[in-house]
Amino acid sequence: MPSGRPSSWETSSIAVIGNHELNAIAWHTPDPCLPREYLRSHHSEKWGDKNRNQHAAFLAEVEDKPARHAEAIDWFLTLPLWLDLPQLRWCMPVGTRDSWLGSRPIFIRADTSRGT
């Protein structure tokens, strides 16, 4: 996330949320069902170390800077899960383990001439 995003960046770029941003949000968000835990576990024996290792580069930048960390999370929360533009539709792949579509985004041409 650029610091002090210039207006040209805000008006000439398009961003959508990705796995890294979703993981950062979940790492930062307390789990309402498990006291002292987060939506992306920090402490579980099965997932805690794996989650921290996957998130290490981001944490190295923000973990000791709470205001910067909160600013990044707040910005990530503004990013859309999909775009519906005249020439392109893009969506963040989501699903369960049974229906996972893979780690690549789905691109759909905005072509209404197919008769569907």
C-alpha positions as CSV (number, residue, x, y, z in Angstrom):
1,M,0.0,0.0,0.0
2,P,1.5,3.3,-1.0
3,S,2.1,5.8,1.8
4,G,0.3,9.1,1.3
5,R,-1.3,7.8,-2.0
6,P,-1.0,10.7,-4.5
7,S,-4.2,11.7,-6.3
8,S,-2.8,10.5,-9.7
9,W,-2.5,7.0,-8.2
10,E,-6.1,7.1,-6.9
11,T,-7.5,8.3,-10.2
12,S,-5.5,6.3,-12.7
13,S,-5.3,2.8,-11.1
14,I,-7.8,0.1,-10.3
15,A,-7.3,-2.3,-7.4
16,V,-9.3,-5.3,-6.2
17,I,-8.7,-7.3,-3.0
18,G,-6.6,-10.4,-3.2
19,N,-5.7,-13.3,-0.9
20,H,-2.9,-11.3,0.8
21,E,-5.3,-8.5,1.8
22,L,-8.0,-10.9,2.9
23,N,-5.5,-12.7,5.1
24,A,-4.2,-9.4,6.6
25,I,-7.8,-8.4,7.5
26,A,-8.5,-11.8,9.0
27,W,-5.2,-11.8,11.0
28,H,-6.1,-8.3,12.4
29,T,-9.8,-9.1,13.2
30,P,-10.6,-10.7,16.6
31,D,-12.7,-13.9,16.4
32,P,-16.0,-13.2,18.0
33,C,-16.4,-16.9,18.9
34,L,-13.0,-17.6,20.3
35,P,-11.7,-15.1,23.0
36,R,-8.0,-14.1,22.5
37,E,-8.0,-15.5,19.0
38,Y,-8.4,-13.9,15.5
39,L,-10.2,-14.9,12.4
40,R,-6.9,-16.1,11.0
41,S,-5.5,-17.9,13.9
42,H,-2.4,-16.7,15.7
43,H,-2.1,-19.4,18.3
44,S,-3.6,-22.7,17.2
45,E,-1.1,-25.6,17.0
46,K,-2.3,-26.5,13.6
47,W,-2.5,-23.1,11.9
48,G,-0.7,-20.4,14.0
49,D,2.8,-20.8,12.7
50,K,1.7,-21.4,9.1
51,N,-0.5,-18.3,9.2
52,R,2.3,-16.1,10.7
53,N,4.9,-17.4,8.1
54,Q,2.5,-16.7,5.2
55,H,1.9,-13.2,6.6
56,A,5.5,-12.5,7.7
57,A,6.5,-9.9,5.1
58,F,3.5,-7.7,5.8
59,L,3.9,-8.1,9.6
60,A,7.5,-7.1,9.4
61,E,6.4,-3.8,7.9
62,V,3.5,-3.0,10.3
63,E,3.5,-5.1,13.4
64,D,5.4,-2.6,15.6
65,K,3.5,0.3,14.0
66,P,-0.2,0.0,15.2
67,A,-1.3,3.2,13.4
68,R,0.2,2.1,10.1
69,H,-1.2,-1.4,10.5
70,A,-4.7,0.0,11.1
71,E,-4.3,2.3,8.2
72,A,-3.4,-0.6,5.9
73,I,-6.3,-2.7,7.1
74,D,-8.7,0.2,6.7
75,W,-7.6,0.6,3.1
76,F,-7.8,-3.1,2.4
77,L,-11.4,-3.0,3.6
78,T,-12.2,-0.4,0.9
79,L,-11.1,-2.7,-2.0
80,P,-13.8,-4.4,-3.9
81,L,-14.1,-8.2,-4.4
82,W,-15.1,-7.7,-8.0
83,L,-15.1,-5.2,-10.9
84,D,-17.8,-4.9,-13.5
85,L,-16.4,-2.7,-16.2
86,P,-17.6,-2.2,-19.8
87,Q,-14.7,-4.3,-21.2
88,L,-13.9,-6.6,-18.3
89,R,-15.5,-8.3,-15.4
90,W,-13.1,-9.6,-12.7
91,C,-14.0,-11.4,-9.5
92,M,-11.9,-12.7,-6.6
93,P,-12.3,-16.5,-6.6
94,V,-14.0,-17.7,-3.5
95,G,-15.4,-21.0,-2.3
96,T,-15.1,-23.9,0.1
97,R,-12.6,-26.7,0.0
98,D,-15.2,-28.7,-2.0
99,S,-15.9,-25.9,-4.6
100,W,-12.5,-24.1,-4.7
101,L,-11.9,-22.6,-8.2
102,G,-8.2,-22.2,-7.8
103,S,-5.9,-19.3,-7.0
104,R,-6.4,-17.5,-10.3
105,P,-9.0,-14.8,-11.0
106,I,-11.8,-15.4,-13.3
107,F,-12.0,-13.2,-16.4
108,I,-15.2,-12.9,-18.2
109,R,-15.5,-10.9,-21.4
110,A,-18.2,-8.2,-21.3
111,D,-19.6,-9.4,-24.6
112,T,-23.4,-9.4,-24.9
113,S,-23.4,-10.4,-28.5
114,R,-23.2,-14.2,-27.7
115,G,-27.0,-14.4,-27.4
116,T,-27.0,-15.6,-23.9
